[in-house]
């Protein structure tokens, strides 16, 4: 779990009061984007002429990432892959965190109820927030920031996770956030564009226009 970007993003997005993500629709897209960034950083997804292709045939050993790899085999663009099967990916991330003992489950009282999820050790998301905050407030060059940390900051800002990046942070550190988002272009230019487009993608998804 130490290097699992999708799980880290989920923990940043978890809201104790809501007993789940701060916004489920947005978090679906954020965890998909995190998984795509993770796979690109591992060299398993590459961009050719704007189309995403899979490199290698070995499974990653992570069911979430392996599912995203299967989705990418059809030769789509990054924005399409961010939207594709996002609900399923979010549930898989939650199941993985439950299996790892990082989330506890409260079974719904009715057949159509929503399961409630609680973080079992609040020090874990707190440490992640501290890690992202350190990147946000640092003075050093962004090129020295680990890709995973830059990605978490970029995604938290794009998704409006206010427990991580406040509205004031968004204004004060706009250049820093922009630079961290720009780091993703080194993995794939289209991936950076897809992350920058997330706010618009989220509006479309909540309006029923975002795919399945």
Rosetta blueprint (number, residue, H / E / L):
1 X L
2 X L
3 X L
4 X L
5 X H
6 X H
7 X H
8 X H
9 X H
10 X H
11 X H
12 X H
13 X H
14 X E
15 X E
16 X L
17 X L
18 X L
19 X L
20 X E
21 X E
22 X L
23 X L
24 X H
25 X H
26 X H
27 X H
28 X H
29 X H
30 X H
31 X H
32 X H
33 X H
34 X H
35 X H
36 X H
37 X H
38 X H
39 X H
40 X H
41 X H
42 X L
43 X L
44 X L
45 X E
46 X E
47 X E
48 X E
49 X L
50 X L
51 X E
52 X E
53 X E
54 X E
55 X L
56 X L
57 X L
58 X L
59 X L
60 X L
61 X L
62 X L
63 X H
64 X H
65 X H
66 X H
67 X H
68 X H
69 X H
70 X H
71 X H
72 X H
73 X L
74 X L
75 X L
76 X L
77 X L
78 X H
79 X H
80 X H
81 X H
82 X H
83 X H
84 X L
85 X L
86 X H
87 X H
88 X H
89 X H
90 X H
91 X H
92 X H
93 X H
94 X H
95 X H
96 X H
97 X H
98 X H
99 X H
100 X L
101 X L
102 X L
103 X E
104 X E
105 X E
106 X E
107 X L
108 X L
109 X L
110 X L
111 X L
112 X L
113 X L
114 X L
115 X L
116 X E
117 X E
118 X E
119 X E
120 X L
121 X L
122 X H
123 X H
124 X H
125 X H
126 X H
127 X H
128 X H
129 X H
130 X H
131 X H
132 X H
133 X H
134 X H
135 X H
136 X H
137 X H
138 X L
139 X L
140 X L
141 X L
142 X H
143 X H
144 X H
145 X L
146 X L
147 X H
148 X H
149 X H
150 X H
151 X H
152 X H
153 X H
154 X H
155 X H
156 X H
157 X H
158 X H
159 X H
160 X L
161 X L
162 X L
163 X L
164 X L
165 X L
166 X L
167 X H
168 X H
169 X H
170 X H
171 X H
172 X H
173 X L
174 X H
175 X H
176 X H
177 X H
178 X H
179 X H
180 X H
181 X H
182 X H
183 X H
184 X H
185 X H
186 X H
187 X L
188 X L
189 X H
190 X H
191 X H
192 X H
193 X H
194 X H
195 X H
196 X H
197 X L
198 X H
199 X H
200 X H
201 X H
202 X H
203 X H
204 X H
205 X H
206 X H
207 X L
208 X L
209 X L
210 X L
211 X L
212 X L
